């Protein structure tokens, strides 16, 4: 989808029977605009990640379907797939086979564990990798059980790594004239995203632990309770801590050697957090959000999703878009989050209905005749 936002013509290959599983991942589902349309609506899950794509239904197990894909590869720059290693090769659709058809093809494989190694043939799922790659171990309250992140963060992170790898391969192809195989795994992407936690272990042999919202190396840097709810406060250096104390009327803490430097505050974390929460608990969050504004350190309310989309900054930046969907009518979606000074991302196509572009792609891109398209339908090679 990110490549589509940047202007790529993206063709989504789907099974003629049911299509992408996420079409049925709900509720919620988008209501059909026609009250007489009793077909199931598209899931919100599918709608959020399938804009700027054309849907083509192909039976890859059929000879006609495989030949169609070979023809499409001849016209393509990039292929992205997420099958178990070797699965597409068994169908004549692996990198070795397709690179002979189109030596410039960039073939990106996204798997759970990578193309090689003892776990290569295991299926990979976001929450499983969160558990296996250390993320779940460090997520949650100190005395609580391990928990997953609220969104499929491993899937998203891996997609971002794959996206940048594809762009890099395109640049290299511009120099060498050759495509290549990109091997991107959920496991390695998640471990790479452990960042300083991974470095703490590799450099200092320091095992990580769950710390809730607090930071292992900075204090205060966490969610703190007020009289009626919570606020997130971060004092990333000694100067910011001094400003925090002054704004909260706690200047006497600046004279206490236990809190003088960040290393001191980390050592006396529990005592300091209690002192801050004692003061914060005397007023509601609204009071503190106003009181701390302009003080020179970061802070924020804990917004729910409605409050997030009501955020004045998001509204000013125009992040939410409305798109006309063939069956659901106008649907809202989060648009591209990156803005360019000399270009513009765009939502050109609403998330497609299953097989909506099969005939268009076969006739306009592949140059198939109507008779050939109808023959493929009769063979079951493409959706009817």
ZADRENSE-205529 format. One record per residue (C-alpha): residue number from 1; x, y, z; residue in one letter. Coordinates in nm, 2 decimals, always signed. Layout:
N
[rec NUM, [X, Y, Z], 'A']
...
//
This chain:
384
[rec 1, [+0.00, +0.00, +0.00], 'X']
[rec 2, [+0.28, +0.24, +0.08], 'X']
[rec 3, [+0.42, +0.19, -0.27], 'X']
[rec 4, [+0.08, +0.26, -0.41], 'X']
[rec 5, [+0.06, +0.58, -0.21], 'X']
[rec 6, [+0.39, +0.68, -0.38], 'X']
[rec 7, [+0.24, +0.63, -0.72], 'X']
[rec 8, [+0.30, +0.26, -0.80], 'X']
[rec 9, [+0.04, +0.07, -1.00], 'X']
[rec 10, [-0.03, -0.21, -0.75], 'X']
[rec 11, [-0.21, -0.53, -0.86], 'X']
[rec 12, [-0.33, -0.75, -0.57], 'X']
[rec 13, [-0.36, -1.12, -0.67], 'X']
[rec 14, [-0.64, -1.29, -0.48], 'X']
[rec 15, [-0.80, -1.64, -0.47], 'X']
[rec 16, [-1.12, -1.63, -0.67], 'X']
[rec 17, [-1.29, -1.81, -0.38], 'X']
[rec 18, [-1.31, -1.56, -0.09], 'X']
[rec 19, [-1.01, -1.36, -0.17], 'X']
[rec 20, [-0.79, -1.20, +0.10], 'X']
[rec 21, [-0.88, -1.35, +0.44], 'X']
[rec 22, [-0.89, -1.01, +0.59], 'X']
[rec 23, [-1.20, -0.92, +0.39], 'X']
[rec 24, [-1.39, -1.12, +0.65], 'X']
[rec 25, [-1.20, -1.01, +0.96], 'X']
[rec 26, [-1.46, -0.84, +1.16], 'X']
[rec 27, [-1.67, -0.69, +1.30], 'X']
[rec 28, [-1.68, -0.40, +1.23], 'X']
[rec 29, [-1.78, -0.41, +0.87], 'X']
[rec 30, [-1.86, -0.12, +0.64], 'X']
[rec 31, [-2.23, -0.10, +0.58], 'X']
[rec 32, [-2.34, -0.13, +0.21], 'X']
[rec 33, [-2.48, +0.20, +0.08], 'X']
[rec 34, [-2.76, +0.02, -0.11], 'X']
[rec 35, [-3.01, -0.11, +0.15], 'X']
[rec 36, [-3.11, -0.38, -0.10], 'X']
[rec 37, [-2.75, -0.50, -0.12], 'X']
[rec 38, [-2.74, -0.80, +0.11], 'X']
[rec 39, [-2.38, -0.91, +0.03], 'X']
[rec 40, [-2.14, -0.90, +0.33], 'X']
[rec 41, [-1.97, -0.56, +0.37], 'X']
[rec 42, [-1.60, -0.52, +0.36], 'X']
[rec 43, [-1.42, -0.54, +0.69], 'X']
[rec 44, [-1.27, -0.23, +0.84], 'X']
[rec 45, [-0.95, -0.43, +0.87], 'X']
[rec 46, [-0.93, -0.49, +0.49], 'X']
[rec 47, [-1.03, -0.13, +0.41], 'X']
[rec 48, [-0.74, +0.01, +0.62], 'X']
[rec 49, [-0.46, -0.15, +0.42], 'X']
[rec 50, [-0.58, -0.20, +0.06], 'X']
[rec 51, [-0.62, +0.14, -0.09], 'X']
[rec 52, [-0.45, +0.22, -0.42], 'X']
[rec 53, [-0.46, -0.15, -0.53], 'X']
[rec 54, [-0.63, -0.33, -0.81], 'X']
[rec 55, [-0.78, -0.67, -0.74], 'X']
[rec 56, [-0.73, -0.96, -0.98], 'X']
[rec 57, [-0.85, -1.31, -0.90], 'X']
[rec 58, [-0.63, -1.59, -1.02], 'X']
[rec 59, [-0.63, -1.96, -0.95], 'X']
[rec 60, [-0.25, -2.01, -0.92], 'X']
[rec 61, [-0.28, -2.39, -0.92], 'X']
[rec 62, [-0.43, -2.39, -1.27], 'X']
[rec 63, [-0.20, -2.39, -1.58], 'X']
[rec 64, [-0.38, -2.09, -1.72], 'X']
[rec 65, [-0.35, -1.90, -1.40], 'X']
[rec 66, [+0.02, -1.96, -1.38], 'X']
[rec 67, [+0.07, -1.86, -1.74], 'X']
[rec 68, [-0.12, -1.54, -1.67], 'X']
[rec 69, [+0.11, -1.46, -1.37], 'X']
[rec 70, [+0.42, -1.53, -1.59], 'X']
[rec 71, [+0.28, -1.28, -1.84], 'X']
[rec 72, [+0.22, -1.03, -1.57], 'X']
[rec 73, [+0.57, -1.07, -1.43], 'X']
[rec 74, [+0.71, -0.97, -1.77], 'X']
[rec 75, [+0.54, -0.63, -1.73], 'X']
[rec 76, [+0.62, -0.58, -1.36], 'X']
[rec 77, [+0.89, -0.42, -1.16], 'X']
[rec 78, [+0.82, -0.57, -0.82], 'X']
[rec 79, [+0.66, -0.88, -0.68], 'X']
[rec 80, [+0.57, -0.91, -0.31], 'X']
[rec 81, [+0.47, -1.25, -0.16], 'X']
[rec 82, [+0.43, -1.40, +0.19], 'X']
[rec 83, [+0.42, -1.77, +0.13], 'X']
[rec 84, [+0.62, -2.03, +0.31], 'X']
[rec 85, [+0.97, -2.07, +0.15], 'X']
[rec 86, [+0.95, -2.30, -0.15], 'X']
[rec 87, [+0.57, -2.29, -0.18], 'X']
[rec 88, [+0.57, -2.07, -0.49], 'X']
[rec 89, [+0.87, -2.24, -0.64], 'X']
[rec 90, [+0.66, -2.56, -0.64], 'X']
[rec 91, [+0.41, -2.37, -0.86], 'X']
[rec 92, [+0.68, -2.24, -1.09], 'X']
[rec 93, [+0.65, -1.89, -0.93], 'X']
[rec 94, [+0.96, -1.87, -0.73], 'X']
[rec 95, [+1.24, -1.61, -0.77], 'X']
[rec 96, [+1.46, -1.85, -0.97], 'X']
[rec 97, [+1.18, -1.92, -1.22], 'X']
[rec 98, [+1.05, -1.57, -1.25], 'X']
[rec 99, [+1.39, -1.40, -1.27], 'X']
[rec 100, [+1.45, -1.59, -1.59], 'X']
[rec 101, [+1.13, -1.44, -1.73], 'X']
[rec 102, [+1.22, -1.09, -1.61], 'X']
[rec 103, [+1.58, -1.04, -1.50], 'X']
[rec 104, [+1.49, -0.69, -1.37], 'X']
[rec 105, [+1.22, -0.82, -1.13], 'X']
[rec 106, [+1.26, -0.73, -0.77], 'X']
[rec 107, [+1.11, -1.02, -0.58], 'X']
[rec 108, [+1.03, -0.95, -0.21], 'X']
[rec 109, [+0.96, -1.24, +0.02], 'X']
[rec 110, [+0.81, -1.17, +0.36], 'X']
[rec 111, [+0.80, -1.47, +0.59], 'X']
[rec 112, [+0.79, -1.55, +0.96], 'X']
[rec 113, [+1.15, -1.67, +0.99], 'X']
[rec 114, [+1.33, -1.61, +0.66], 'X']
[rec 115, [+1.42, -1.83, +0.37], 'X']
[rec 116, [+1.69, -2.03, +0.55], 'X']
[rec 117, [+1.76, -2.18, +0.89], 'X']
[rec 118, [+1.59, -2.44, +1.11], 'X']
[rec 119, [+1.27, -2.25, +1.15], 'X']
[rec 120, [+1.23, -2.14, +0.78], 'X']
[rec 121, [+0.93, -2.36, +0.72], 'X']
[rec 122, [+0.73, -2.24, +1.02], 'X']
[rec 123, [+0.44, -2.01, +0.96], 'X']
[rec 124, [+0.48, -1.67, +1.12], 'X']
[rec 125, [+0.22, -1.46, +1.29], 'X']
[rec 126, [+0.26, -1.12, +1.45], 'X']
[rec 127, [+0.16, -1.22, +1.81], 'X']
[rec 128, [+0.37, -1.54, +1.79], 'X']
[rec 129, [+0.68, -1.34, +1.69], 'X']
[rec 130, [+0.61, -1.07, +1.95], 'X']
[rec 131, [+0.64, -1.36, +2.21], 'X']
[rec 132, [+0.93, -1.53, +2.05], 'X']
[rec 133, [+1.14, -1.22, +1.96], 'X']
[rec 134, [+1.14, -1.06, +2.31], 'X']
[rec 135, [+0.88, -0.79, +2.26], 'X']
[rec 136, [+0.61, -0.95, +2.48], 'X']
[rec 137, [+0.87, -1.01, +2.75], 'X']
[rec 138, [+0.93, -0.64, +2.79], 'X']
[rec 139, [+0.57, -0.52, +2.74], 'X']
[rec 140, [+0.34, -0.49, +3.04], 'X']
[rec 141, [+0.35, -0.39, +3.40], 'X']
[rec 142, [+0.64, -0.51, +3.62], 'X']
[rec 143, [+0.43, -0.74, +3.83], 'X']
[rec 144, [+0.19, -0.83, +3.55], 'X']
[rec 145, [+0.18, -1.10, +3.28], 'X']
[rec 146, [+0.34, -1.04, +2.94], 'X']
[rec 147, [+0.11, -0.86, +2.70], 'X']
[rec 148, [+0.11, -0.79, +2.32], 'X']
[rec 149, [+0.12, -0.44, +2.18], 'X']
[rec 150, [-0.22, -0.30, +2.09], 'X']
[rec 151, [-0.17, -0.32, +1.71], 'X']
[rec 152, [+0.01, -0.58, +1.50], 'X']
[rec 153, [+0.34, -0.39, +1.54], 'X']
[rec 154, [+0.56, -0.67, +1.42], 'X']
[rec 155, [+0.37, -0.70, +1.09], 'X']
[rec 156, [+0.39, -0.32, +1.05], 'X']
[rec 157, [+0.76, -0.30, +1.13], 'X']
[rec 158, [+0.84, -0.58, +0.89], 'X']
[rec 159, [+0.64, -0.40, +0.62], 'X']
[rec 160, [+0.84, -0.09, +0.67], 'X']
[rec 161, [+1.16, -0.27, +0.65], 'X']
[rec 162, [+1.04, -0.45, +0.33], 'X']
[rec 163, [+0.93, -0.12, +0.18], 'X']
[rec 164, [+1.27, +0.05, +0.23], 'X']
[rec 165, [+1.45, -0.26, +0.10], 'X']
[rec 166, [+1.23, -0.26, -0.22], 'X']
[rec 167, [+1.31, +0.11, -0.28], 'X']
[rec 168, [+1.69, +0.04, -0.23], 'X']
[rec 169, [+1.67, -0.25, -0.47], 'X']
[rec 170, [+1.50, -0.02, -0.73], 'X']
[rec 171, [+1.79, +0.23, -0.69], 'X']
[rec 172, [+2.05, -0.05, -0.73], 'X']
[rec 173, [+1.87, -0.18, -1.04], 'X']
[rec 174, [+1.90, +0.16, -1.19], 'X']
[rec 175, [+2.28, +0.11, -1.17], 'X']
[rec 176, [+2.31, -0.26, -1.24], 'X']
[rec 177, [+2.01, -0.32, -1.46], 'X']
[rec 178, [+1.93, -0.64, -1.25], 'X']
[rec 179, [+1.66, -0.73, -1.01], 'X']
[rec 180, [+1.72, -0.94, -0.69], 'X']
[rec 181, [+1.55, -1.14, -0.42], 'X']
[rec 182, [+1.47, -0.96, -0.09], 'X']
[rec 183, [+1.44, -1.19, +0.21], 'X']
[rec 184, [+1.25, -1.02, +0.49], 'X']
[rec 185, [+1.13, -1.19, +0.81], 'X']
[rec 186, [+0.91, -1.10, +1.10], 'X']
[rec 187, [+1.16, -1.25, +1.34], 'X']
[rec 188, [+1.46, -1.05, +1.23], 'X']
[rec 189, [+1.26, -0.73, +1.18], 'X']
[rec 190, [+1.12, -0.75, +1.54], 'X']
[rec 191, [+1.46, -0.83, +1.69], 'X']
[rec 192, [+1.61, -0.53, +1.50], 'X']
[rec 193, [+1.33, -0.32, +1.65], 'X']
[rec 194, [+1.44, -0.40, +2.00], 'X']
[rec 195, [+1.68, -0.11, +1.95], 'X']
[rec 196, [+1.85, -0.01, +2.28], 'X']
[rec 197, [+1.70, -0.31, +2.46], 'X']
[rec 198, [+1.89, -0.54, +2.23], 'X']
[rec 199, [+2.21, -0.33, +2.26], 'X']
[rec 200, [+2.19, -0.34, +2.64], 'X']
[rec 201, [+2.20, -0.72, +2.63], 'X']
[rec 202, [+2.46, -0.75, +2.36], 'X']
[rec 203, [+2.70, -0.49, +2.51], 'X']
[rec 204, [+2.62, -0.51, +2.88], 'X']
[rec 205, [+2.47, -0.86, +2.91], 'X']
[rec 206, [+2.17, -0.69, +3.07], 'X']
[rec 207, [+1.85, -0.88, +3.07], 'X']
[rec 208, [+1.54, -0.67, +3.01], 'X']
[rec 209, [+1.22, -0.67, +3.21], 'X']
[rec 210, [+0.88, -0.53, +3.19], 'X']
[rec 211, [+0.86, -0.17, +3.32], 'X']
[rec 212, [+0.51, -0.06, +3.22], 'X']
[rec 213, [+0.54, +0.29, +3.07], 'X']
[rec 214, [+0.86, +0.38, +3.25], 'X']
[rec 215, [+1.21, +0.40, +3.09], 'X']
[rec 216, [+1.50, +0.19, +3.21], 'X']
[rec 217, [+1.75, +0.48, +3.18], 'X']
[rec 218, [+1.55, +0.80, +3.23], 'X']
[rec 219, [+1.35, +0.92, +3.53], 'X']
[rec 220, [+1.08, +1.06, +3.52], 'X']
[rec 221, [+0.97, +0.93, +3.18], 'X']
[rec 222, [+0.64, +0.75, +3.22], 'X']
[rec 223, [+0.26, +0.77, +3.28], 'X']
[rec 224, [+0.18, +0.93, +3.61], 'X']
[rec 225, [-0.15, +0.94, +3.79], 'X']
[rec 226, [-0.35, +1.26, +3.85], 'X']
[rec 227, [-0.66, +1.31, +4.07], 'X']
[rec 228, [-0.89, +1.19, +3.79], 'X']
[rec 229, [-0.68, +1.00, +3.53], 'X']
[rec 230, [-0.33, +1.00, +3.39], 'X']
[rec 231, [-0.07, +1.21, +3.21], 'X']
[rec 232, [+0.25, +1.11, +3.03], 'X']
[rec 233, [+0.55, +1.31, +3.13], 'X']
[rec 234, [+0.91, +1.29, +3.01], 'X']
[rec 235, [+1.20, +1.48, +3.16], 'X']
[rec 236, [+1.48, +1.36, +2.93], 'X']
[rec 237, [+1.76, +1.56, +3.09], 'X']
[rec 238, [+1.85, +1.75, +3.41], 'X']
[rec 239, [+1.73, +2.08, +3.27], 'X']
[rec 240, [+1.39, +1.94, +3.18], 'X']
[rec 241, [+1.36, +1.79, +3.53], 'X']
[rec 242, [+1.43, +2.13, +3.68], 'X']
[rec 243, [+1.15, +2.29, +3.47], 'X']
[rec 244, [+0.91, +2.01, +3.57], 'X']
[rec 245, [+0.98, +2.07, +3.94], 'X']
[rec 246, [+0.94, +2.44, +3.91], 'X']
[rec 247, [+0.61, +2.41, +3.72], 'X']
[rec 248, [+0.48, +2.16, +3.98], 'X']
[rec 249, [+0.59, +2.37, +4.28], 'X']
[rec 250, [+0.84, +2.11, +4.38], 'X']
[rec 251, [+1.16, +2.32, +4.37], 'X']
[rec 252, [+1.28, +2.17, +4.69], 'X']
[rec 253, [+1.35, +1.84, +4.50], 'X']
[rec 254, [+1.62, +2.02, +4.30], 'X']
[rec 255, [+1.82, +2.06, +4.62], 'X']
[rec 256, [+1.80, +1.69, +4.72], 'X']
[rec 257, [+2.11, +1.50, +4.61], 'X']
[rec 258, [+1.90, +1.19, +4.55], 'X']
[rec 259, [+1.75, +1.37, +4.25], 'X']
[rec 260, [+2.03, +1.59, +4.13], 'X']
[rec 261, [+2.14, +1.40, +3.82], 'X']
[rec 262, [+1.95, +1.15, +3.60], 'X']
[rec 263, [+2.16, +0.87, +3.73], 'X']
[rec 264, [+2.06, +0.96, +4.08], 'X']
[rec 265, [+1.69, +0.97, +3.98], 'X']
[rec 266, [+1.71, +0.63, +3.82], 'X']
[rec 267, [+1.86, +0.50, +4.14], 'X']
[rec 268, [+1.58, +0.65, +4.35], 'X']
[rec 269, [+1.31, +0.60, +4.09], 'X']
[rec 270, [+1.04, +0.47, +4.33], 'X']
[rec 271, [+1.07, +0.75, +4.58], 'X']
[rec 272, [+1.07, +1.02, +4.32], 'X']
[rec 273, [+0.77, +0.88, +4.13], 'X']
[rec 274, [+0.57, +0.87, +4.45], 'X']
[rec 275, [+0.66, +1.23, +4.53], 'X']
[rec 276, [+0.55, +1.34, +4.18], 'X']
[rec 277, [+0.23, +1.15, +4.19], 'X']
[rec 278, [+0.15, +1.29, +4.54], 'X']
[rec 279, [+0.16, +1.64, +4.39], 'X']
[rec 280, [-0.02, +1.54, +4.06], 'X']
[rec 281, [-0.29, +1.37, +4.26], 'X']
[rec 282, [-0.40, +1.70, +4.41], 'X']
[rec 283, [-0.54, +1.82, +4.08], 'X']
[rec 284, [-0.73, +1.68, +3.77], 'X']
[rec 285, [-0.55, +1.61, +3.45], 'X']
[rec 286, [-0.71, +1.91, +3.28], 'X']
[rec 287, [-0.54, +2.14, +3.53], 'X']
[rec 288, [-0.20, +1.98, +3.48], 'X']
[rec 289, [-0.23, +1.98, +3.10], 'X']
[rec 290, [-0.28, +2.36, +3.11], 'X']
[rec 291, [-0.02, +2.41, +3.38], 'X']
[rec 292, [+0.25, +2.23, +3.20], 'X']
[rec 293, [+0.20, +2.39, +2.86], 'X']
[rec 294, [+0.50, +2.59, +2.75], 'X']
[rec 295, [+0.72, +2.46, +3.03], 'X']
[rec 296, [+0.99, +2.33, +2.80], 'X']
[rec 297, [+0.96, +1.95, +2.84], 'X']
[rec 298, [+0.73, +1.69, +2.67], 'X']
[rec 299, [+0.40, +1.58, +2.82], 'X']
[rec 300, [+0.07, +1.45, +2.68], 'X']
[rec 301, [-0.27, +1.33, +2.78], 'X']
[rec 302, [-0.36, +0.96, +2.75], 'X']
[rec 303, [-0.60, +0.99, +2.46], 'X']
[rec 304, [-0.85, +0.73, +2.35], 'X']
[rec 305, [-0.91, +0.67, +1.98], 'X']
[rec 306, [-1.19, +0.93, +1.95], 'X']
[rec 307, [-0.97, +1.19, +2.12], 'X']
[rec 308, [-0.69, +1.10, +1.89], 'X']
[rec 309, [-0.89, +1.16, +1.58], 'X']
[rec 310, [-1.03, +1.48, +1.73], 'X']
[rec 311, [-0.67, +1.61, +1.79], 'X']
[rec 312, [-0.64, +1.96, +1.64], 'X']
[rec 313, [-0.29, +1.89, +1.50], 'X']
[rec 314, [-0.41, +1.58, +1.30], 'X']
[rec 315, [-0.71, +1.79, +1.17], 'X']
[rec 316, [-0.47, +2.07, +1.07], 'X']
[rec 317, [-0.25, +1.82, +0.89], 'X']
[rec 318, [-0.53, +1.66, +0.70], 'X']
[rec 319, [-0.44, +1.30, +0.79], 'X']
[rec 320, [-0.79, +1.15, +0.76], 'X']
[rec 321, [-0.92, +1.11, +0.41], 'X']
[rec 322, [-1.26, +1.02, +0.27], 'X']
[rec 323, [-1.28, +0.79, -0.03], 'X']
[rec 324, [-1.57, +0.68, -0.24], 'X']
[rec 325, [-1.61, +0.30, -0.22], 'X']
[rec 326, [-1.81, +0.12, -0.48], 'X']
[rec 327, [-2.02, -0.07, -0.23], 'X']
[rec 328, [-1.98, +0.12, +0.10], 'X']
[rec 329, [-2.01, +0.47, -0.02], 'X']
[rec 330, [-1.78, +0.73, +0.15], 'X']
[rec 331, [-1.54, +0.57, +0.39], 'X']
[rec 332, [-1.29, +0.74, +0.61], 'X']
[rec 333, [-0.93, +0.62, +0.63], 'X']
[rec 334, [-0.59, +0.73, +0.76], 'X']
[rec 335, [-0.40, +0.87, +0.47], 'X']
[rec 336, [-0.03, +0.87, +0.39], 'X']
[rec 337, [+0.16, +1.01, +0.70], 'X']
[rec 338, [+0.45, +1.15, +0.50], 'X']
[rec 339, [+0.44, +1.48, +0.31], 'X']
[rec 340, [+0.69, +1.59, +0.04], 'X']
[rec 341, [+0.79, +1.94, -0.05], 'X']
[rec 342, [+0.81, +1.87, -0.42], 'X']
[rec 343, [+0.57, +1.58, -0.47], 'X']
[rec 344, [+0.23, +1.45, -0.34], 'X']
[rec 345, [+0.11, +1.12, -0.22], 'X']
[rec 346, [-0.25, +1.04, -0.31], 'X']
[rec 347, [-0.53, +0.80, -0.27], 'X']
[rec 348, [-0.63, +0.73, -0.63], 'X']
[rec 349, [-0.83, +0.41, -0.57], 'X']
[rec 350, [-1.05, +0.29, -0.29], 'X']
[rec 351, [-0.99, -0.06, -0.16], 'X']
[rec 352, [-1.11, -0.28, -0.44], 'X']
[rec 353, [-1.40, -0.53, -0.45], 'X']
[rec 354, [-1.28, -0.89, -0.50], 'X']
[rec 355, [-1.17, -0.93, -0.87], 'X']
[rec 356, [-1.29, -0.58, -0.96], 'X']
[rec 357, [-1.00, -0.52, -1.20], 'X']
[rec 358, [-0.94, -0.87, -1.34], 'X']
[rec 359, [-1.07, -0.79, -1.69], 'X']
[rec 360, [-0.91, -0.45, -1.70], 'X']
[rec 361, [-0.57, -0.58, -1.61], 'X']
[rec 362, [-0.59, -0.88, -1.85], 'X']
[rec 363, [-0.70, -0.67, -2.14], 'X']
[rec 364, [-0.51, -0.34, -2.10], 'X']
[rec 365, [-0.19, -0.45, -1.94], 'X']
[rec 366, [-0.15, -0.80, -2.08], 'X']
[rec 367, [-0.34, -0.73, -2.41], 'X']
[rec 368, [-0.56, -1.04, -2.38], 'X']
[rec 369, [-0.86, -1.06, -2.61], 'X']
[rec 370, [-1.21, -1.08, -2.47], 'X']
[rec 371, [-1.22, -1.44, -2.60], 'X']
[rec 372, [-0.91, -1.53, -2.41], 'X']
[rec 373, [-1.04, -1.38, -2.09], 'X']
[rec 374, [-1.36, -1.57, -2.12], 'X']
[rec 375, [-1.17, -1.89, -2.19], 'X']
[rec 376, [-0.97, -1.84, -1.87], 'X']
[rec 377, [-1.30, -1.78, -1.68], 'X']
[rec 378, [-1.44, -2.11, -1.82], 'X']
[rec 379, [-1.12, -2.29, -1.72], 'X']
[rec 380, [-1.15, -2.16, -1.36], 'X']
[rec 381, [-0.81, -1.99, -1.41], 'X']
[rec 382, [-0.96, -1.65, -1.31], 'X']
[rec 383, [-1.27, -1.54, -1.13], 'X']
[rec 384, [-1.59, -1.52, -1.32], 'X']
//
